[in-house]
């Protein structure tokens, strides 16, 4: 993967799963991350996604309905693409 694309991927991953940006930006980054994951499933470490996603679903740090919706989209994508062996 080219370095510029790798930097963009890291930035989107950080925007989607950190609490530093607004819920609207995070939701859009979650949906983008979901699409990127569908395009290239081997691009991300799936285990790094679950902990921040659980914070969204548990309502930590002011989760909104749109943020939960974006998180659900990413979670469904992850569950559809990975083998259960990868989650252990």
C-alpha positions as CSV (number, residue, x, y, z in Angstrom):
1,X,0.0,0.0,0.0
2,X,1.4,3.5,-0.8
3,X,2.5,5.6,2.1
4,X,-0.1,8.3,1.4
5,X,-2.9,5.8,1.4
6,X,-1.6,4.2,4.6
7,X,-1.5,7.7,6.3
8,X,-5.1,8.4,5.2
9,X,-6.2,5.0,6.5
10,X,-4.6,5.7,9.8
11,X,-6.2,9.1,10.0
12,X,-9.7,7.7,9.3
13,X,-9.2,4.9,11.8
14,X,-8.2,7.5,14.4
15,X,-11.1,9.8,13.6
16,X,-13.6,6.9,13.8
17,X,-12.5,5.3,17.0
18,X,-11.1,8.1,19.1
19,X,-13.1,10.6,21.2
20,X,-11.3,13.7,20.0
21,X,-13.7,14.5,17.1
22,X,-17.4,15.4,17.1
23,X,-20.0,12.6,16.9
24,X,-20.9,13.6,13.3
25,X,-17.3,13.4,12.1
26,X,-16.9,10.1,13.9
27,X,-20.0,8.7,12.4
28,X,-18.9,9.6,8.9
29,X,-15.4,8.1,9.6
30,X,-17.0,4.9,10.9
31,X,-19.0,4.5,7.7
32,X,-15.9,5.3,5.6
33,X,-13.9,2.8,7.6
34,X,-16.7,0.2,7.0
35,X,-16.4,0.7,3.3
36,X,-12.7,0.6,3.3
37,X,-12.8,-2.7,5.3
38,X,-15.2,-4.2,2.7
39,X,-12.8,-3.2,-0.1
40,X,-9.7,-4.7,1.6
41,X,-10.5,-6.8,4.7
42,X,-6.8,-7.5,5.4
43,X,-6.0,-3.7,5.8
44,X,-6.9,-3.5,9.5
45,X,-6.3,-5.5,12.6
46,X,-9.9,-6.5,13.6
47,X,-9.0,-6.9,17.3
48,X,-8.2,-3.2,17.5
49,X,-11.7,-2.2,16.4
50,X,-13.7,-4.0,19.0
51,X,-12.7,-2.1,22.2
52,X,-13.4,1.4,20.8
53,X,-16.7,0.1,19.3
54,X,-17.8,-1.2,22.7
55,X,-17.3,2.3,24.1
56,X,-19.7,3.6,21.5
57,X,-22.3,1.0,22.2
58,X,-22.0,1.4,26.0
59,X,-22.7,5.2,25.6
60,X,-19.3,6.3,27.0
61,X,-18.3,9.9,26.1
62,X,-21.7,11.1,24.8
63,X,-22.6,8.6,22.1
64,X,-25.4,9.8,19.9
65,X,-27.9,7.7,17.8
66,X,-26.0,8.5,14.6
67,X,-22.7,7.5,16.1
68,X,-24.3,4.2,17.3
69,X,-25.7,3.7,13.8
70,X,-22.2,4.2,12.2
71,X,-20.7,1.8,14.8
72,X,-23.4,-0.8,14.0
73,X,-22.5,-0.5,10.3
74,X,-18.8,-1.1,11.0
75,X,-19.6,-3.9,13.4
76,X,-21.8,-5.7,10.9
77,X,-19.1,-5.3,8.2
78,X,-16.4,-6.8,10.5
79,X,-18.6,-9.7,11.5
80,X,-19.4,-10.5,7.9
81,X,-15.8,-10.4,6.7
82,X,-13.8,-12.2,9.4
83,X,-13.6,-15.8,10.5
84,X,-14.5,-16.6,14.1
85,X,-10.9,-17.8,14.5
86,X,-9.6,-14.2,14.0
87,X,-11.6,-12.9,16.9
88,X,-9.9,-15.1,19.5
